[in-house]
């Protein structure tokens, strides 16, 4: 077993242990101090719920990502080369966005202030050297100059962060979708020999797994449940976006698909559901002259709920759809150009929403007729 796999397994185990211990503790404190999330017209949950699940994310990810490398470096000093400026600045960015997110979960922060913080942490990621300089045939574009690549990367980072935050609308959805992405990223980074990004992928996954359990199933007979909150969603969104860009950039064009890179497709595919969904919702808000950054009930999970599915079923359906997109894209990347693949993704996504909208209208008309 090589060193990278050993480090990843140890880091993964540590993150699970810390998260599994910390998350119930955060929930207990939330109940004792009455730091709870109250139901309203948008929040249909029942029982006692805390929005502070993300509080456990920073210690779980930070300790499990740094501790194994630090300890192993006492016996093999060459491991210190993995603690690169990119690694350090990624963790610093995660800490900054974590703090603004947790602050919002406790006392509420205006959306434009959170947006400013997202731009700041995205700039830090770019300064670490993690920015896009080649689109590998996407839209027919390959090499791009730095003055385009840097603002484009900042935009993508902010967009993905908000996509993850906005898709976090029902139990298990955001953590489930992100967990699938981290599994894919972790495996690919291990195969590439990218130690730092492999570790960040597996510790993020290890942190999300215990959270997923307590978020979906709760404790004490589902009486107490915990949400990710902005503290968790923003941090996970940033890590996911940073890892996706790392996987996307610096790849040689592989054979097949007229220039489509396997790693480019693998970086994009797990993000299709949250990114396509937030793009559609923001477009709808703009069309209806509504605030672009305020929450509403037009997301994909709201459509499935409107058809009468339970939250858990909706969560499993959407994660399944995401897995299908990823599998389809990865398989076809050997034969199709990247633009053709994205076109099919958009076509499938649009067709699915048209069908859902028609079924909702049909269902509502039946209700009106029967009443």
KERO-711665 format. One line per 5 residues: number of its first residue (from 1); for each residue y, x, z of C-alpha. Coordinates in pm, 1 decimal, padded with zeros to 6 digits. Last residue first. Layout:
<sites>
NUM> Y:X:Z; ...
</sites>
This chain:
<sites>
371> 02049.6:-06246.8:-00436.6; 01766.6:-06196.7:-00685.1; 02007.2:-06145.3:-00975.5; 02222.6:-05897.0:-00785.9; 01914.7:-05697.5:-00684.4
366> 01782.0:-05702.6:-01040.8; 02117.9:-05572.4:-01165.6; 02100.2:-05288.0:-00913.2; 01754.3:-05181.9:-01035.3; 01862.5:-05187.9:-01398.5
361> 02174.5:-04988.6:-01319.8; 01968.3:-04734.2:-01123.9; 01711.2:-04711.6:-01404.5; 01985.8:-04652.5:-01660.4; 02143.5:-04378.1:-01448.5
356> 01808.5:-04205.3:-01394.4; 01726.0:-04210.8:-01767.6; 02067.5:-04069.4:-01859.4; 02030.8:-03808.3:-01586.1; 01692.5:-03692.2:-01717.8
351> 01823.4:-03674.6:-02074.5; 02111.8:-03452.4:-01962.7; 01882.0:-03213.9:-01774.4; 01629.1:-03194.9:-02058.4; 01902.6:-03126.0:-02314.2
346> 02072.8:-02870.9:-02087.8; 01745.7:-02684.2:-02033.4; 01661.0:-02703.7:-02405.8; 01997.9:-02547.1:-02489.5; 01943.2:-02278.7:-02224.7
341> 01613.0:-02185.3:-02390.1; 01768.4:-02178.9:-02736.6; 02048.0:-01955.9:-02606.6; 01795.2:-01713.0:-02454.5; 01613.4:-01671.6:-02785.0
336> 01260.3:-01801.5:-02785.0; 00910.7:-01648.9:-02785.4; 00859.8:-01439.2:-02474.5; 01131.7:-01627.7:-02288.7; 00922.6:-01942.3:-02341.7
331> 00699.2:-01865.8:-02043.4; 00987.5:-01773.3:-01812.4; 01193.3:-02075.5:-01913.4; 00912.9:-02329.2:-01871.8; 00806.7:-02186.4:-01534.4
326> 01164.2:-02188.3:-01404.2; 01245.8:-02538.5:-01530.1; 00918.0:-02669.5:-01385.7; 00987.2:-02507.4:-01047.4; 01331.8:-02671.0:-01038.6
321> 01177.6:-03009.4:-01118.3; 00926.7:-02960.6:-00836.3; 01207.3:-02874.0:-00593.8; 01379.7:-03194.9:-00707.8; 01068.7:-03410.1:-00659.9
316> 00984.7:-03257.2:-00319.7; 01333.9:-03324.8:-00183.9; 01334.6:-03677.0:-00325.6; 01000.5:-03747.7:-00158.0; 01134.3:-03621.2:00174.5
311> 01452.2:-03826.0:00145.6; 01265.0:-04145.6:00065.4; 01275.5:-04288.9:-00285.5; 01450.7:-04622.0:-00345.6; 01610.7:-04563.0:-00682.7
306> 01945.2:-04495.7:-00513.0; 01772.0:-04209.8:-00328.7; 01686.8:-04053.7:-00666.1; 02049.8:-04080.9:-00773.7; 02180.2:-03943.3:-00444.7
301> 01954.0:-03640.4:-00484.4; 02113.2:-03566.8:-00823.0; 02463.1:-03557.9:-00677.9; 02710.4:-03843.1:-00716.2; 02762.7:-03935.6:-00350.9
296> 03091.6:-03759.5:-00275.1; 03221.1:-03445.7:-00108.2; 03573.8:-03305.7:-00161.5; 03620.4:-03004.0:-00386.0; 03723.6:-03159.4:-00717.0
291> 03958.6:-03424.4:-00579.8; 03924.2:-03740.6:-00796.0; 04080.8:-03809.1:-01135.6; 03767.5:-03992.4:-01261.0; 03712.9:-03737.1:-01539.6
286> 03777.5:-03451.0:-01300.1; 03530.3:-03597.2:-01050.7; 03268.1:-03638.6:-01323.5; 03315.2:-03278.5:-01440.2; 03284.3:-03163.0:-01078.3
281> 02959.6:-03360.0:-01042.7; 02810.6:-03229.6:-01369.6; 02896.5:-02867.8:-01286.6; 02764.5:-02913.3:-00930.8; 02432.2:-03042.4:-01062.7
276> 02387.7:-02779.6:-01334.5; 02445.2:-02505.2:-01077.2; 02221.9:-02651.8:-00803.2; 01932.1:-02735.8:-01041.2; 01956.3:-02433.4:-01271.0
271> 01961.0:-02165.1:-01002.4; 01587.2:-02085.1:-01016.1; 01621.6:-02027.5:-01394.6; 01912.6:-01782.2:-01413.4; 01769.7:-01464.7:-01260.6
266> 01425.9:-01509.0:-01421.0; 01590.8:-01564.2:-01761.2; 01789.6:-01242.2:-01727.2; 01481.5:-01059.9:-01597.9; 01274.8:-01159.2:-01901.8
261> 01543.9:-01036.1:-02138.3; 01592.7:-01233.9:-02457.9; 01663.2:-01011.0:-02757.0; 01500.8:-01206.6:-03037.2; 01255.6:-01384.4:-02808.4
256> 01016.8:-01093.9:-02802.2; 01054.2:-00730.1:-02700.8; 01266.4:-00648.8:-02400.1; 01639.1:-00590.5:-02381.8; 01701.2:-00337.2:-02105.6
251> 01820.9:-00482.2:-01780.8; 02129.0:-00353.7:-01598.4; 02255.1:-00688.3:-01481.5; 02062.3:-01012.0:-01428.1; 01856.8:-00901.3:-01129.1
246> 02163.6:-00770.9:-00946.7; 02354.4:-01084.3:-01049.9; 02080.4:-01306.1:-00906.3; 02072.5:-01098.5:-00587.5; 02447.3:-01142.9:-00535.5
241> 02428.7:-01516.1:-00604.6; 02138.1:-01565.9:-00364.0; 02308.7:-01359.9:-00094.7; 02633.0:-01556.2:-00138.3; 02457.4:-01893.7:-00135.5
236> 02259.8:-01797.6:00174.6; 02582.3:-01709.2:00354.2; 02767.4:-02020.5:00236.0; 02477.5:-02251.1:00322.3; 02411.6:-02102.8:00666.5
231> 02757.5:-02114.0:00817.9; 02843.0:-02418.7:00607.1; 02583.5:-02624.2:00792.4; 02211.8:-02552.9:00777.0; 02115.1:-02875.1:00951.8
226> 01905.2:-02924.7:01265.5; 01686.0:-03207.5:01384.8; 01607.8:-03360.4:01725.2; 01420.9:-03688.8:01759.7; 01166.6:-03588.3:01493.8
221> 00882.0:-03631.8:01745.0; 01016.1:-03372.1:01985.6; 01117.7:-03127.7:01714.7; 01255.2:-03155.1:01362.9; 01032.4:-03218.3:01061.9
216> 01258.0:-03140.9:00765.9; 01527.2:-02921.8:00920.2; 01295.6:-02770.8:01180.2; 01040.3:-02671.5:00915.3; 01297.8:-02555.1:00659.8
211> 01466.9:-02343.4:00927.6; 01139.0:-02168.0:01001.3; 01103.1:-02083.4:00627.9; 01470.9:-02000.9:00561.7; 01484.6:-01682.5:00768.6
206> 01173.3:-01535.2:00608.3; 01310.0:-01614.5:00262.5; 01639.0:-01439.8:00339.0; 01439.2:-01148.5:00481.2; 01226.0:-01136.9:00163.5
201> 01519.5:-01131.6:-00078.8; 01729.8:-00880.8:00115.1; 01425.5:-00651.8:00136.1; 01360.6:-00671.4:-00237.9; 01730.7:-00610.8:-00304.2
196> 01723.4:-00290.5:-00100.2; 01390.5:-00158.7:-00230.4; 01440.4:-00203.7:-00605.9; 01097.2:-00079.8:-00720.4; 01102.2:-00309.4:-01025.1
191> 00782.8:-00484.8:-00912.6; 00931.7:-00527.9:-00565.3; 01252.9:-00664.5:-00718.9; 01050.7:-00911.6:-00925.0; 00848.0:-01037.5:-00629.6
186> 01156.2:-01076.5:-00409.2; 01355.4:-01255.8:-00678.0; 01080.7:-01511.4:-00739.1; 01024.6:-01575.1:-00368.3; 01401.0:-01582.3:-00308.0
181> 01444.2:-01849.8:-00575.6; 01168.6:-02067.9:-00426.9; 01328.6:-02031.1:-00083.3; 01668.2:-02125.7:-00227.0; 01534.4:-02455.9:-00363.4
176> 01357.3:-02536.7:-00037.6; 01651.4:-02437.4:00184.7; 01889.6:-02648.0:-00023.6; 01657.2:-02950.3:-00034.8; 01493.3:-02939.6:00307.9
171> 01666.9:-03242.3:00454.6; 01924.2:-03402.1:00227.1; 02269.1:-03305.2:00097.7; 02264.8:-02926.3:00072.7; 02329.8:-02934.6:-00303.0
166> 02701.2:-02885.8:-00229.9; 02660.3:-02560.1:-00038.2; 02420.7:-02409.8:-00291.9; 02654.4:-02496.0:-00579.5; 02955.2:-02371.3:-00383.4
161> 02804.8:-02024.7:-00344.2; 02686.6:-02031.8:-00708.0; 03038.2:-02103.5:-00838.5; 03204.9:-01846.5:-00613.5; 02963.1:-01575.1:-00732.1
156> 02994.5:-01679.9:-01096.8; 03375.8:-01673.3:-01083.2; 03375.8:-01330.4:-00918.2; 03133.0:-01204.3:-01183.0; 03352.4:-01334.5:-01466.7
151> 03658.5:-01175.2:-01303.9; 03474.7:-00836.6:-01300.0; 03306.0:-00857.6:-01641.7; 03619.9:-00941.3:-01837.9; 03830.0:-00642.0:-01729.8
146> 03510.3:-00433.8:-01725.3; 03451.6:-00480.6:-02096.8; 03154.1:-00687.9:-02219.6; 02833.1:-00560.0:-02380.3; 02610.3:-00835.9:-02526.7
141> 02744.2:-01170.3:-02643.5; 02563.7:-01417.3:-02872.1; 02627.7:-01702.0:-02629.0; 02384.2:-01517.6:-02397.5; 02267.1:-01216.2:-02598.6
136> 02216.4:-00977.7:-02308.5; 02531.0:-01086.4:-02121.2; 02633.7:-00728.1:-02036.8; 02875.9:-00579.7:-01781.4; 02806.9:-00811.3:-01488.0
131> 02911.2:-00693.7:-01142.0; 02744.7:-00527.2:-00844.6; 02940.8:-00205.8:-00807.4; 03022.6:-00248.3:-00438.0; 03373.1:-00349.1:-00545.4
126> 03219.0:-00656.1:-00712.2; 03054.9:-00764.1:-00387.3; 03384.7:-00709.2:-00203.4; 03565.3:-00921.3:-00464.4; 03310.6:-01197.3:-00405.3
121> 03378.4:-01175.9:-00031.9; 03750.7:-01229.7:-00096.1; 03696.8:-01512.6:-00347.2; 03473.0:-01698.9:-00104.7; 03728.8:-01647.3:00170.2
116> 03996.1:-01808.6:-00048.0; 03766.7:-02105.8:-00114.2; 03705.1:-02146.4:00257.8; 04080.5:-02162.3:00307.2; 04110.2:-02416.5:00024.3
111> 03844.2:-02636.3:00187.6; 04034.7:-02671.6:00512.8; 03836.9:-02543.6:00811.0; 03652.1:-02767.6:01056.3; 03625.4:-02692.0:01432.1
106> 03255.1:-02609.3:01482.5; 03092.4:-02616.5:01138.5; 03408.1:-02475.2:00980.4; 03402.8:-02179.5:01219.0; 03036.1:-02127.5:01132.4
101> 03127.6:-02109.2:00763.5; 03422.6:-01874.9:00817.7; 03198.0:-01644.2:01021.6; 02911.1:-01651.0:00772.2; 03147.8:-01570.3:00484.6
96> 03253.8:-01253.4:00662.0; 02902.8:-01154.2:00770.8; 02761.5:-01200.3:00419.5; 03038.4:-00987.3:00272.5; 02961.2:-00710.7:00523.6
91> 02588.5:-00733.7:00438.5; 02664.8:-00700.3:00067.2; 02905.0:-00414.9:00145.5; 02630.6:-00223.7:00327.2; 02370.6:-00269.3:00052.4
86> 02616.6:-00179.9:-00223.5; 02734.4:00123.9:-00025.5; 02369.9:00238.8:-00016.6; 02128.5:00233.7:00274.8; 01833.4:00309.6:00044.5
81> 01917.4:00680.2:00053.4; 01841.8:00672.5:00425.2; 01474.7:00643.3:00334.8; 01475.7:01015.2:00247.6; 01491.7:01089.7:00621.1
76> 01125.8:01003.3:00664.8; 01021.7:00988.9:01029.3; 01348.0:00865.7:01178.5; 01406.8:00685.7:00845.4; 01123.8:00445.3:00934.3
71> 01326.9:00313.7:01228.0; 01646.3:00261.6:01027.9; 01463.9:00107.2:00730.9; 01276.2:-00133.7:00961.4; 01592.1:-00233.8:01155.8
66> 01833.7:-00294.7:00867.1; 01710.0:-00603.6:00681.0; 01538.2:-00765.5:00980.6; 01844.1:-00721.0:01198.9; 02098.1:-00852.9:00946.4
61> 01889.1:-01143.9:00817.3; 01779.5:-01286.8:01152.9; 02106.2:-01207.7:01330.5; 02310.0:-01370.9:01049.7; 02089.5:-01676.7:00992.4
56> 02071.4:-01811.4:01347.0; 02420.1:-01963.0:01334.4; 02318.9:-02133.2:01008.9; 02138.9:-02402.6:01206.3; 02473.0:-02511.9:01351.5
51> 02500.7:-02857.3:01193.7; 02311.0:-03020.7:01480.4; 02136.4:-03357.0:01457.8; 02032.1:-03617.8:01714.4; 01868.1:-03922.2:01560.2
46> 01928.7:-04073.4:01221.4; 02042.9:-03922.2:00895.1; 02238.1:-04123.0:00640.0; 02538.0:-03895.3:00614.4; 02779.2:-04016.0:00345.4
41> 02903.4:-04336.9:00511.7; 02890.1:-04175.1:00853.2; 02630.8:-04021.9:01087.4; 02754.1:-03786.9:01363.8; 02675.0:-03417.2:01358.2
36> 02632.7:-03269.5:01704.8; 02790.1:-03002.2:01919.3; 02728.3:-03205.5:02236.7; 02708.9:-02893.9:02456.3; 02351.2:-02963.3:02569.3
31> 02242.7:-03094.2:02228.5; 02396.4:-02801.6:02041.9; 02246.6:-02557.8:02295.1; 01897.4:-02698.8:02228.7; 01949.1:-02685.6:01852.4
26> 02063.8:-02323.7:01870.6; 01757.6:-02237.7:02077.8; 01528.9:-02418.1:01830.7; 01683.5:-02197.1:01554.8; 01671.5:-01866.7:01744.5
21> 01297.4:-01822.0:01805.9; 01170.9:-01920.0:01461.5; 01463.6:-01732.9:01303.6; 01389.9:-01410.9:01493.3; 01014.1:-01427.5:01427.6
16> 01052.6:-01514.6:01059.4; 01305.9:-01235.9:01003.8; 01080.8:-00981.3:01176.0; 00781.4:-01077.4:00959.3; 00979.9:-01046.0:00635.5
11> 01121.2:-00708.8:00739.0; 00771.3:-00579.5:00817.4; 00631.4:-00711.7:00488.0; 00924.9:-00576.4:00286.4; 00904.8:-00231.5:00445.0
6> 00529.7:-00213.4:00380.3; 00574.8:-00328.1:00019.2; 00844.7:-00066.9:-00043.6; 00629.8:00205.6:00112.3; 00326.7:00162.3:-00107.1
1> 00000.0:00000.0:00000.0
</sites>
